[in-house]
Amino acid sequence: MPYIRETILTTADAEGRVHIAPLGIIAEGGDWVVAPFRPSKTLDNLAATGIAVANLTDDPLIFAGCLTGRKDWPLVAIEGSPVPRLAAALSHDVLVVESVAEDEIRPRFRCRVSTSGQHAPFTGMNRARAAIVEAAILVSRLHMLPAEKIEAEIAYLNIAIEKTAGDAERQAWYWLMERVIAHLASLEA
Ligand SMILES: Cc1cc2nc3c(=O)[nH]c(=O)nc-3n(C[C@H](O)[C@H](O)[C@H](O)COP(=O)(O)O)c2cc1C
């Protein structure tokens, strides 16, 4: 399996309206492959403009927020790029689409890094933050998973939250758990 880096991608449509979404970008040679499932605004924007910004951030609120309808995060313009970065990005890469492998389910946009920037120091690993990324992915796949698997994964991830979370991680967990609980309740109804 290839190396995958979990990012927040910023893209823009032809009118410059910005879209923010978590996506894992896949290492391929010195390039990165962006592979959005259809339908997706990120996919539409990539097809329209051929540019995305990979924001490297460990902010748990942005990962959890984007999966729970909170998509409005502060942006900063990048010189020479039509697409801005997140203000919370520790660093960013501007990705330019080189080629597209079309697919009915999940097209692959192979991208070259055109420019990069560093903005803030990385302050170290944290288990609760890692758990938030896992739980956000779980929330994006709730409709594909049986209830027992969801409950088992949440029980495991909750250990890291209980032991190592700060305020931001607890807030992010709360947003995600609202979604999980509503989904599980809908299965029982
Ligand atoms: C860490 C993380 C990685 C993700 N990676 C992908 C991905 O590679 N492809 C994808 O289609 N969705 C991925 N998702 C789910 C998308 O963020 C989510 O479905 C989003 O709404 C994409 O659709 P949009 O571009 O219309 O917003 C990921 C979610 C998380 C939390």
The ligand as a MOL file (V3000), in Angstrom:
LIG
                    3D

  0  0  0     0  0            999 V3000
M  V30 BEGIN CTAB
M  V30 COUNTS 31 33 0 0 0
M  V30 BEGIN ATOM
M  V30 1 C -8.8530 12.0980 7.0820 0
M  V30 2 C -9.8650 11.9880 5.9650 0
M  V30 3 C -9.4590 11.5590 4.7030 0
M  V30 4 C -10.3750 11.4770 3.6440 0
M  V30 5 N -9.9450 11.0730 2.3930 0
M  V30 6 C -10.8190 11.0360 1.3720 0
M  V30 7 C -10.4060 10.6650 0.0550 0
M  V30 8 O -9.2350 10.3850 -0.1870 0
M  V30 9 N -11.3560 10.6640 -0.9330 0
M  V30 10 C -12.6660 11.0130 -0.6980 0
M  V30 11 O -13.4700 11.0260 -1.6240 0
M  V30 12 N -13.0820 11.3430 0.5450 0
M  V30 13 C -12.2070 11.3720 1.5700 0
M  V30 14 N -12.6380 11.7210 2.8260 0
M  V30 15 C -14.0560 12.0930 3.0170 0
M  V30 16 C -14.2750 13.5240 2.5300 0
M  V30 17 O -13.6270 14.4800 3.3370 0
M  V30 18 C -15.7430 13.8930 2.5360 0
M  V30 19 O -16.5100 12.8560 2.0290 0
M  V30 20 C -15.9820 15.1480 1.7470 0
M  V30 21 O -17.2780 15.5470 1.9400 0
M  V30 22 C -15.6450 15.0290 0.2590 0
M  V30 23 O -16.6640 15.5570 -0.5510 0
M  V30 24 P -16.6580 17.0830 -1.0260 0
M  V30 25 O -15.4050 17.3120 -1.8280 0
M  V30 26 O -17.9150 17.2050 -1.8230 0
M  V30 27 O -16.6880 17.9260 0.2370 0
M  V30 28 C -11.7350 11.7990 3.8880 0
M  V30 29 C -12.1450 12.2010 5.1640 0
M  V30 30 C -11.2180 12.2850 6.1960 0
M  V30 31 C -11.6900 12.7420 7.5560 0
M  V30 END ATOM
M  V30 BEGIN BOND
M  V30 1 1 1 2
M  V30 2 1 2 3
M  V30 3 2 2 30
M  V30 4 2 3 4
M  V30 5 1 4 5
M  V30 6 1 4 28
M  V30 7 2 5 6
M  V30 8 1 6 7
M  V30 9 1 6 13
M  V30 10 2 7 8
M  V30 11 1 7 9
M  V30 12 1 9 10
M  V30 13 2 10 11
M  V30 14 1 10 12
M  V30 15 2 12 13
M  V30 16 1 13 14
M  V30 17 1 14 15
M  V30 18 1 14 28
M  V30 19 1 15 16
M  V30 20 1 16 17
M  V30 21 1 16 18
M  V30 22 1 18 19
M  V30 23 1 18 20
M  V30 24 1 20 21
M  V30 25 1 20 22
M  V30 26 1 22 23
M  V30 27 1 23 24
M  V30 28 2 24 25
M  V30 29 1 24 26
M  V30 30 1 24 27
M  V30 31 2 28 29
M  V30 32 1 29 30
M  V30 33 1 30 31
M  V30 END BOND
M  V30 END CTAB
M  END
